Amino acid sequence: MREGQRGDEAMEWYNLISLGGLAGLLAIAWLLSRDRRRQNPRCILGGMGLQLALGAMVFLTPGSQRFFLWLNDLVLRFLDAATAGQRFVFGPLALGPGQTDADGNASIGFILATQALPMVIFFAALMGLLYYIGVMQWIVRGFAWVFARLMRISGAEALCAASNIFVGIESTTAVRPYLARMTDSELCTILTAGLATVASTTMGLYVLLLKDTFPTIAGHLISASILSAPAAIVFSKVLVPETDTPLTLGRVAEFHYERESGPIEAIINGAMAGVKLAVGIVALLIAFLGLLGVLDLILAAVGHGVGLWPAGADAGASPIAALLGRVFYPVALLIGVPPADAALVGEMLGTRLVATEIPAYQRLAAAMADGQLVHERSSVIAAYGLCGFAHVASLAIFV
């Protein structure tokens, strides 16, 4: 980080800008609403209040801050221990930058395929085991009960939104028996929650990408995933207000889970699901980043031809990155990023939209390592803003 970080202590007033940005985003959702008159004040106020309360716990309450720092350290130690499998399979290729194994082999640098993606497989297997023994059902039901009571939404959509905190879009299987009879508003909530949250299977990947430059990233991503669930409910209900009576209104829906015959089968099934997810991530990155590279080449050629891209411009500069930075600059300002960093954070937000969140988080890690971000709050806001599944590639998965 550059020397401008020293002024971050005097920038707490930017929290008011972030609060105003939250209201501004809500106003945009209201303008796009299917029915602006039939809004549910309890859902909006309850969801916003829950977000503010959780945010205050993370950033303002000393005891909670210590808890999240402890949780962050615990996750990092857990991830380090969990790399035993990938180190056995890939050897030195699994060593992160600066690491050395017992035989004296040194890391050759960061390799996404052998250092980060295997963590997806591990977490998928772990989640399979936790679901088998019933731990995750208990936690998810707790969150679902809070969402349903506080925001007065149906039990099925509350259960699905709560599941999204931990398992991503696969959470729809938890409410499979209710899908056929869901209202339009309930279906909108399920889709919005799926796009707004990230699964724990991929969260470990993001932590590995950022832990060297952002030591507290694990705690921030955990809180971001939790905060995203009530936010998704609020915005979905503003966009598509409930006009019917949901089947599970007033009660928490039953958790649908097809239990394996034993814990080993649960681990194997989870690992196989993780392999499928990891291969899917690789395929998407190869396809979309390749297409973006071709588009960059075309835009650069056109820009040089018409004089929009100067002939002396940096050969490594990306026209798409520059364009995304300008398009998402207002969004970055709206969520509280200082103007000095808004273009760069806007570029990251745009990259997440068109090329998934993985290259966006890699861009954040590189920007922090090179000191390109002037203010520390910009990196924190970027970490929260990038935490989600809302990108072009996800549309095919939902369809």
HELIX and SHEET records of a PDB file:
HELIX    1   1 GLU A    3  MET A   11  5                                   9    
HELIX    2   2 TYR A   14  LEU A   31  1                                  18    
HELIX    3   3 PRO A   41  PHE A   59  1                                  19    
HELIX    4   4 PRO A   62  ALA A   82  1                                  21    
HELIX    5   5 ALA A   84  PHE A   90  1                                   7    
HELIX    6   6 GLY A   91  ALA A   94  5                                   4    
HELIX    7   7 LEU A  112  ALA A  116  3                                   5    
HELIX    8   8 LEU A  117  ILE A  133  1                                  17    
HELIX    9   9 VAL A  135  MET A  151  1                                  17    
HELIX   10  10 GLY A  155  VAL A  167  1                                  13    
HELIX   11  11 GLY A  168  ARG A  181  5                                  14    
HELIX   12  12 ASP A  184  ALA A  196  1                                  13    
HELIX   13  13 SER A  200  LEU A  210  1                                  11    
HELIX   14  14 ILE A  217  LEU A  239  1                                  23    
HELIX   15  15 PRO A  263  VAL A  306  1                                  44    
HELIX   16  16 PRO A  319  VAL A  327  1                                   9    
HELIX   17  17 TYR A  329  LEU A  334  1                                   6    
HELIX   18  18 PRO A  339  ALA A  355  1                                  17    
HELIX   19  19 GLU A  357  ASP A  370  1                                  14    
HELIX   20  20 GLU A  376  LEU A  386  1                                  11    
HELIX   21  21 VAL A  392  PHE A  398  1                                   7    
END                                                                             
